[in-house]
Amino acid sequence: MAKESDSIKILEYDDIYKNLQQYLQEGGRPGLPVCFKSFGDLYSHKAGGVTDWTGFPASGKTYFALEILMGLSEKYGQRHGLYVPDIGSENEIMQKLVKMRTGKDFHDKYQNKISPKDLASAMNWILHHFIIFKKKDFKKGITPIAFWEKVAEFRDGPDNLGRLNTGLADSWKNFKHVYQNREDSYLDEMLSIRNEMSEDYQVHYHTIAHAVKTELAAALTKNDKGKRRIPTAWDIKGGGSWNANGKNIITIDRPDLTSTWVDVYVNKVKPEDVGIIGSVQNKIKLDIRKGRYYELIGSGNYFSYEYEKIPVQEEMDFNTMPPMDIFSMAEEQEAPF
């Protein structure tokens, strides 16, 4: 008769020796640097990791997560599995990715409408680096485990489809969640499974989880406006479970909804070699015309990984405050968040 304890495995010498020897040689090195110098030691992208993105509505969580993944594809050739119904229809998902890749749009508002030839070329590149998943039957949901397993099914080899380095879900609420007991117990179980799957498959799983608490702090500023409180994992529904089980937890905050400047808060880091807790404020902005974020370094604007081209002796004060917005107020209010 099978016992519950039969599911428990004892770690043995041969299971870990090779990996531990490699870890000894490499040390606890961080993951790949992400697109902006301002991140510095705050956050790096490592295989087998997990990152949860949160923030208030229209803060740019999804767009920023895609910026990280797009940069990893352009610089390192990494590939990603996407289940992103929150972005919208298939056309809307592809439009966003095409614009990020090419800096061109599907309309001529900014005099940058993409040509059919450029669209075909961009689609080939995107559909190689971004595998987009959708429901086969809209009446039947996709569970979190089904998505994580699907991403992990993509492996290298002659009979496989090529490895996926990451999986991005936007958002957690779009999964089919089946549980009988308390939601926090379900979350603890699911997020723990996700963490173990990421380590076992060496896939980095990203999850967009919306903040549901939007109340203002009690303290008032001199202009009698409520002081904004930056959301954390505690503001996600079931926040205690997210905070306890999350590894890397990042908040994207857009303090002024009439502007596209965003602040980034790294609230939790695990393992410790991938980053440190801290924030990037007044340095990163979305270029609406190109559909890409850039960072302010001195008086210059630098897109993904462009900071690597700056000669060290020419770098300016990295703490310079941002100049006046380069977009009109009307364009700012149309940010695609």
Residue pairs with C-beta under 8 A, 6 or more apart in sequence:
28 271
28 272
28 273
29 273
30 41
30 44
30 46
30 273
30 274
30 275
31 44
31 45
31 46
31 47
31 49
31 274
32 44
32 45
32 46
32 72
32 76
33 39
33 44
33 45
34 43
34 44
34 45
34 68
34 71
34 72
35 67
35 68
35 71
35 75
35 293
35 303
35 304
35 305
36 280
36 283
36 284
36 293
36 295
36 302
36 304
36 307
37 295
37 297
37 302
37 307
37 318
38 280
38 283
38 284
38 295
38 297
38 318
39 264
39 280
41 275
41 276
42 264
42 266
42 269
42 275
42 276
42 277
42 278
42 279
42 280
43 248
43 250
43 266
43 269
43 274
43 275
44 274
44 275
45 51
45 68
45 72
45 204
45 274
46 204
46 274
47 165
47 202
47 203
47 204
48 198
48 199
48 201
48 202
48 203
48 204
49 198
49 204
49 205
49 247
49 248
49 274
50 194
50 195
50 198
50 204
50 205
50 206
50 207
50 246
50 247
50 248
51 65
51 204
51 205
51 206
51 207
51 247
51 248
51 249
51 250
52 206
52 207
52 209
52 233
52 236
52 242
52 246
52 247
52 248
52 249
52 250
53 61
53 62
53 64
53 65
53 206
53 207
53 208
53 209
53 250
53 251
53 252
54 61
54 208
54 209
54 210
54 211
54 231
54 232
54 233
54 235
54 236
54 242
54 249
54 250
54 251
54 252
55 61
55 210
55 211
55 231
55 251
55 252
55 253
55 254
56 211
56 214
56 231
56 253
56 254
57 210
58 254
58 257
58 335
58 337
59 252
59 253
59 254
59 262
59 337
60 252
60 254
60 260
60 262
60 286
60 335
60 337
61 170
61 208
61 210
61 252
62 84
62 86
62 87
62 170
62 171
62 208
62 337
63 96
63 286
63 293
63 336
63 337
64 252
64 262
64 264
64 293
65 168
65 170
65 206
65 208
66 96
66 97
66 100
66 168
67 100
67 292
67 293
67 304
69 78
69 80
69 130
69 166
69 168
69 206
70 97
70 100
70 101
70 292
70 304
71 304
71 305
72 78
72 80
72 165
72 166
73 79
73 80
73 129
73 130
74 304
74 305
75 304
75 305
77 129
78 129
78 165
78 166
79 128
79 129
79 130
79 131
79 154
79 162
79 163
79 164
79 165
79 166
80 129
80 130
80 131
80 164
80 165
80 166
80 167
80 168
81 131
81 133
81 147
81 150
81 151
81 154
81 164
81 166
81 167
81 168
82 93
82 130
82 131
82 132
82 133
82 167
82 168
82 170
83 133
83 134
83 142
83 147
83 167
83 168
83 169
83 170
83 174
84 93
84 132
84 168
84 169
84 170
85 134
85 170
85 174
86 170
86 171
86 174
86 208
87 93
87 96
87 170
90 132
90 134
93 132
94 123
94 126
94 132
95 105
95 106
96 291
96 336
97 126
97 130
98 104
98 106
98 114
98 119
98 122
98 123
98 126
99 105
99 106
99 290
99 291
100 290
100 291
100 292
101 122
101 125
101 126
102 114
102 118
102 122
103 112
103 289
103 290
103 291
103 292
104 112
104 113
104 114
104 118
105 112
105 113
105 114
105 289
105 291
106 113
106 114
107 113
110 288
110 289
112 289
114 122
131 154
131 161
131 164
133 142
133 147
133 150
135 141
135 142
140 176
141 175
141 176
142 174
142 175
142 176
143 175
143 176
143 177
143 178
144 169
144 172
144 175
144 177
144 190
144 194
145 190
145 193
145 197
147 167
147 169
147 175
148 167
148 193
148 194
148 197
148 198
148 203
148 205
149 197
151 164
151 166
151 167
151 201
151 203
151 205
152 164
152 197
152 201
152 203
153 161
154 160
154 161
154 162
154 163
154 164
155 161
155 162
155 163
156 162
156 163
164 203
165 203
165 204
166 203
166 204
166 205
166 206
167 203
167 204
167 205
167 206
168 206
168 207
168 208
169 175
169 205
169 206
169 207
169 208
170 208
171 207
171 208
171 209
171 210
172 207
172 208
172 209
172 210
172 236
173 210
177 186
177 190
179 185
179 186
183 237
183 238
184 238
184 240
184 241
187 238
187 241
187 242
187 245
188 241
188 244
188 245
191 241
191 242
191 245
191 246
192 245
194 205
194 207
194 245
195 245
195 247
197 203
197 205
198 204
198 205
209 233
209 236
209 242
210 236
211 231
211 235
211 236
211 251
212 235
212 236
212 237
213 231
213 235
214 231
215 229
216 226
216 227
216 228
216 229
217 226
217 227
217 228
217 229
219 227
220 226
220 227
221 227
228 255
230 251
230 253
230 263
230 265
231 251
231 253
232 239
232 243
232 249
232 251
232 265
232 267
233 239
233 242
233 243
233 246
233 249
233 267
233 268
234 240
234 242
234 243
236 242
242 249
243 249
243 268
246 268
246 270
247 268
247 269
247 270
247 271
248 266
248 268
248 269
248 270
248 274
248 275
249 266
249 267
249 268
250 264
250 265
250 266
250 267
251 264
251 265
251 267
252 262
252 263
252 264
253 262
253 263
253 264
253 265
254 260
254 261
254 262
254 263
254 337
255 261
255 263
257 333
258 329
258 332
258 333
259 285
259 325
259 332
260 285
260 286
260 287
260 288
260 327
260 332
260 335
261 282
261 284
261 285
261 322
261 325
262 284
262 285
262 286
262 293
263 279
263 280
263 281
263 282
263 284
264 279
264 280
264 281
264 284
265 279
266 275
266 276
266 277
266 278
266 279
267 277
268 277
269 275
269 276
269 277
282 296
282 321
282 322
283 295
283 296
283 322
284 293
284 294
284 295
284 296
285 293
285 294
285 295
285 296
285 301
285 322
286 292
286 293
286 335
287 293
287 294
287 301
287 303
288 327
288 331
288 332
288 334
288 335
288 336
290 303
291 336
292 303
292 304
293 303
293 304
294 301
294 302
294 303
294 306
295 301
295 302
295 307
296 302
296 320
296 322
296 323
297 307
297 310
297 315
297 316
297 318
298 315
298 316
298 317
298 318
298 320
299 316
299 320
299 323
300 316
302 310
325 332
